[in-house]
Amino acid sequence: MAGKLYVVPTPVGNLEDMTFRAIRILKEANLILAEDTRTSGILLKHFEIKNSMQSHHKFNEHKTVAHITDRIKGGETVALISDAGTPAISDPGFLIVRECVRNNIEVECLPGATAFVPALVASGLPNERFSFEGFLPQKKGRQTRLKQLAEEPRTMIFYESPYRLVKTLTQFAEYFGNDRQISVSREISKLHEQTVRGTIEEVLKHFTETEPRGEIVVIVEGNGK
C-alpha cells in the first residue's frame, strides 16, 4: 500500500485557529516534516503530538525530497507543516508536492490558515480578482518587477519584513504614486493584530513615525486607469 502526503496548515498566530482535523492528521502521521523543528516543537507540544519530526526547509529540501518520496512509496504517511500558515505559500513545500505528483503519490492539502486571506478581506479593497506577489526580489529584478506591477489592474498582495517595510512603501510611492490606496496588516490572529489603511503616502507616514513589528501583509490597490 502506497502512503500519502498531507499538507497541513498551522496557525499564523492564535493556536486556537488549529483545526481538529489537522491535529488528528499530525498525530496519525508516521513522519512530520517541519520548516523549523524548534518552532514546530512548541506547537506539537501544545497539542500533545509526539510523532517523529524532521527538518524540511529551503536549504535542505532539494537533498531530502527523494528519500521522503521513497518512504511514502513504502507505505508511510507524511505530514508537511511550515512555521506558520499553509506550506508552499512563500514557504518550503512545492518541491516535495511536485515530486509526489510525479510519482503518482496521493497528495491532500487541508484547508486552513494563510495570512494573506484575512489581510485581503479586511483591507476593504476589491478582492474578486487579485495578484499574489509574495516577497518581492531583494535586489536583482526588483525595479523591473515594480515597473511591471505599476500597470497591474488587480489588487496586489505582498509579504514583507518589518525591517524592510518603510523601504518598500517608499518604493511603492515612487512606482505606484502617493495616492494609491493600501492596507498593511501585521500580527494577524495575534494579540497585537493591527491593520492600517489609507493612501500609500499616509501609511508610509504612519510607519515612518511608528516602527513596524511582526509579520506583515501589504495589500495594494490595482491600477484603475
C-alpha positions as CSV (number, residue, x, y, z in Angstrom):
1,M,0.0,0.0,0.0
2,A,1.4,3.4,-1.0
3,G,1.5,6.1,1.6
4,K,0.3,9.6,1.4
5,L,1.5,13.2,1.8
6,Y,-0.7,15.6,3.8
7,V,0.0,19.3,3.5
8,V,-1.2,20.7,6.9
9,P,-1.7,24.4,7.6
10,T,-0.8,25.6,11.0
11,P,-1.9,28.8,12.8
12,V,-0.3,32.1,11.7
13,G,-0.9,33.4,15.3
14,N,-3.6,32.2,17.7
15,L,-3.2,28.5,18.4
16,E,-7.0,28.2,18.6
17,D,-7.0,28.5,14.8
18,M,-5.7,24.9,14.6
19,T,-8.3,22.6,13.2
20,F,-9.4,19.3,14.8
21,R,-8.6,17.5,11.6
22,A,-5.1,19.0,11.4
23,I,-4.3,17.8,14.9
24,R,-5.6,14.3,14.1
25,I,-3.5,14.0,10.9
26,L,-0.4,15.1,12.7
27,K,-1.0,12.6,15.5
28,E,-1.5,9.8,12.9
29,A,1.4,10.6,10.6
30,N,4.5,8.4,10.6
31,L,6.6,11.5,10.0
32,I,6.1,15.2,10.3
33,L,8.2,17.5,8.0
34,A,8.8,20.8,9.7
35,E,10.4,24.0,8.4
36,D,11.9,24.7,11.9
37,T,11.7,21.8,14.4
38,R,12.2,24.3,17.3
39,T,9.2,26.4,16.2
40,S,7.0,23.5,15.4
41,G,8.0,21.7,18.5
42,I,6.2,24.3,20.6
43,L,3.0,23.7,18.5
44,L,3.2,20.0,18.7
45,K,3.9,20.0,22.5
46,H,0.8,22.3,23.0
47,F,-1.4,19.7,21.2
48,E,0.4,16.7,22.8
49,I,1.6,15.4,19.4
50,K,4.7,13.2,19.9
51,N,5.3,11.9,16.4
52,S,8.7,11.8,14.7
53,M,9.7,15.1,13.2
54,Q,12.3,16.0,10.6
55,S,13.6,19.3,9.3
56,H,12.5,20.3,5.8
57,H,13.4,23.8,4.7
58,K,14.7,25.7,1.7
59,F,18.3,24.8,2.5
60,N,17.9,21.0,2.5
61,E,14.7,20.2,0.6
62,H,16.5,19.5,-2.7
63,K,18.5,16.8,-0.9
64,T,15.7,15.2,1.1
65,V,12.9,15.1,-1.4
66,A,13.9,11.7,-3.0
67,H,14.3,10.0,0.4
68,I,11.0,11.2,1.7
69,T,9.2,10.2,-1.5
70,D,10.7,6.7,-1.2
71,R,9.4,6.5,2.4
72,I,5.9,7.4,1.2
73,K,6.1,4.9,-1.6
74,G,6.9,2.3,1.1
75,G,3.6,3.0,2.8
76,E,4.3,5.8,5.3
77,T,2.1,8.8,5.8
78,V,4.0,12.0,5.9
79,A,2.6,15.4,7.1
80,L,4.2,18.6,5.9
81,I,4.0,21.8,8.0
82,S,5.7,25.2,7.9
83,D,6.4,27.6,10.7
84,A,3.0,29.2,10.2
85,G,0.2,29.1,7.6
86,T,-0.1,26.8,4.6
87,P,3.2,25.2,3.4
88,A,4.4,26.1,-0.2
89,I,2.8,29.6,0.1
90,S,6.1,31.6,0.3
91,D,7.4,28.7,2.3
92,P,9.0,25.3,1.5
93,G,6.7,22.6,0.2
94,F,6.4,22.9,-3.6
95,L,9.3,20.5,-4.3
96,I,8.0,17.6,-2.3
97,V,4.5,18.1,-3.6
98,R,5.7,18.2,-7.2
99,E,7.8,15.0,-6.6
100,C,4.9,13.2,-5.1
101,V,2.6,14.2,-8.0
102,R,5.3,13.0,-10.5
103,N,5.4,9.6,-8.7
104,N,1.6,9.2,-8.6
105,I,1.6,9.6,-4.8
106,E,-1.6,10.9,-3.3
107,V,-1.3,14.5,-2.0
108,E,-4.0,16.1,0.1
109,C,-3.9,19.7,1.3
110,L,-6.0,20.5,4.3
111,P,-7.8,23.9,4.3
112,G,-6.5,26.2,6.9
113,A,-4.7,29.4,7.8
114,T,-3.0,31.5,5.2
115,A,-2.0,35.1,6.2
116,F,-3.0,36.9,3.0
117,V,-6.6,35.8,3.0
118,P,-7.7,37.7,6.2
119,A,-5.5,40.6,5.2
120,L,-7.1,40.8,1.8
121,V,-10.7,40.6,3.1
122,A,-10.1,43.1,5.9
123,S,-8.4,45.6,3.5
124,G,-11.6,46.9,2.0
125,L,-10.0,46.7,-1.4
126,P,-11.5,44.8,-4.3
127,N,-11.0,41.1,-3.8
128,E,-12.9,39.3,-6.6
129,R,-9.6,39.3,-8.6
130,F,-6.2,39.7,-7.1
131,S,-2.5,39.0,-7.8
132,F,-0.4,37.3,-5.1
133,E,3.2,38.5,-5.3
134,G,4.6,37.2,-2.1
135,F,8.0,38.6,-1.3
136,L,9.5,41.0,-3.9
137,P,13.0,40.2,-5.2
138,Q,15.5,41.8,-2.8
139,K,17.9,43.1,-5.4
140,K,18.1,41.7,-8.9
141,G,14.9,42.2,-10.8
142,R,13.2,44.3,-8.1
143,Q,12.9,47.5,-10.0
144,T,11.8,45.7,-13.2
145,R,9.1,43.9,-11.2
146,L,7.8,47.2,-9.6
147,K,7.6,48.8,-13.1
148,Q,5.5,45.9,-14.3
149,L,3.3,45.9,-11.3
150,A,2.6,49.7,-11.6
151,E,0.3,48.7,-14.5
152,E,-1.4,45.7,-12.7
153,P,-5.1,46.3,-12.6
154,R,-5.9,43.7,-9.9
155,T,-5.4,44.2,-6.2
156,M,-1.9,43.1,-5.3
157,I,-0.7,41.2,-2.2
158,F,2.8,41.3,-0.8
159,Y,4.6,39.7,2.2
160,E,7.2,41.9,3.8
161,S,9.6,42.0,6.7
162,P,9.1,44.8,9.3
163,Y,12.7,45.8,8.7
164,R,12.1,46.4,5.0
165,L,8.6,47.8,5.2
166,V,9.4,51.5,5.1
167,K,11.8,51.0,2.2
168,T,9.2,49.0,0.3
169,L,6.4,51.6,0.9
170,T,8.8,54.3,-0.3
171,Q,9.3,52.4,-3.5
172,F,5.6,51.8,-3.9
173,A,5.1,55.6,-3.6
174,E,7.7,56.1,-6.3
175,Y,6.4,53.5,-8.8
176,F,2.6,53.4,-7.9
177,G,2.1,57.0,-6.9
178,N,1.3,58.5,-3.4
179,D,-2.4,58.4,-3.8
180,R,-2.8,54.6,-4.5
181,Q,-4.9,53.0,-1.7
182,I,-3.1,50.5,0.5
183,S,-3.7,48.3,3.6
184,V,-1.0,47.0,5.8
185,S,-1.9,44.2,8.2
186,R,0.5,43.0,10.9
187,E,0.5,40.2,13.5
188,I,-2.6,38.6,12.0
189,S,-4.5,36.5,14.6
190,K,-2.1,37.5,17.3
191,L,-2.6,39.7,20.4
192,H,-1.4,42.9,18.8
193,E,-3.1,42.5,15.4
194,Q,-3.4,45.7,13.5
195,T,-4.5,47.0,10.1
196,V,-3.5,50.4,8.8
197,R,-5.4,51.7,5.8
198,G,-5.1,54.8,3.6
199,T,-3.1,56.2,0.7
200,I,0.5,55.0,0.3
201,E,1.6,58.4,1.5
202,E,-0.5,58.2,4.6
203,V,0.5,54.7,5.5
204,L,4.2,55.4,4.8
205,K,4.0,58.4,7.2
206,H,2.4,56.2,9.9
207,F,5.1,53.5,9.7
208,T,7.9,56.1,9.4
209,E,6.7,57.5,12.8
210,T,5.8,54.2,14.3
211,E,8.3,51.3,14.0
212,P,6.6,48.3,12.3
213,R,6.8,45.0,14.1
214,G,5.7,41.4,13.4
215,E,4.7,39.5,10.4
216,I,3.3,41.9,7.7
217,V,1.0,41.6,4.7
218,V,0.6,44.5,2.3
219,I,-2.5,44.9,0.1
220,V,-2.2,47.5,-2.7
221,E,-5.0,48.8,-4.9
222,G,-4.6,47.9,-8.6
223,N,-4.1,50.5,-11.4
224,G,-7.7,51.6,-12.2
225,K,-6.7,53.7,-15.2
